[in-house]
């Protein structure tokens, strides 16, 4: 009887290690996919020189939103998260606009969020000259999500990945 109880403990320890290893592998895969999606969204926004927040998704449009949504659908990215708090930049609060996998604006369980952040247009003074003819400069902050998704327990923890585009000249808020 003593050997049967000892075998049960070893069996439970093996099961725990298998679950931990599986969780680590799932977290690594989800994290790498989230980074790929974030990087691709940033590339798309930069290629269109901005993101139009007034636009609605349609398959016929040639826009950043249409390309982002089609990429997310093709990549089988399905993670959602919690809308991040408004961004504090200087004295201004910058809200995120969040989207579903179908390209609709949402306030619950978004797939990705984007916030436009305007760069200060302070004039540069050199000697007696003031250089303040800079165009409008904006960069975009992109947030995507990933989860620790164990086979039995499903979504255990939610994490987010944040990235910024380069500064774009003449972009829209």
Order of alpha helices (4+ residues) and beta strands (2+ residues): alpha-alpha-beta-beta-beta-beta-beta-beta-beta-beta-beta-beta
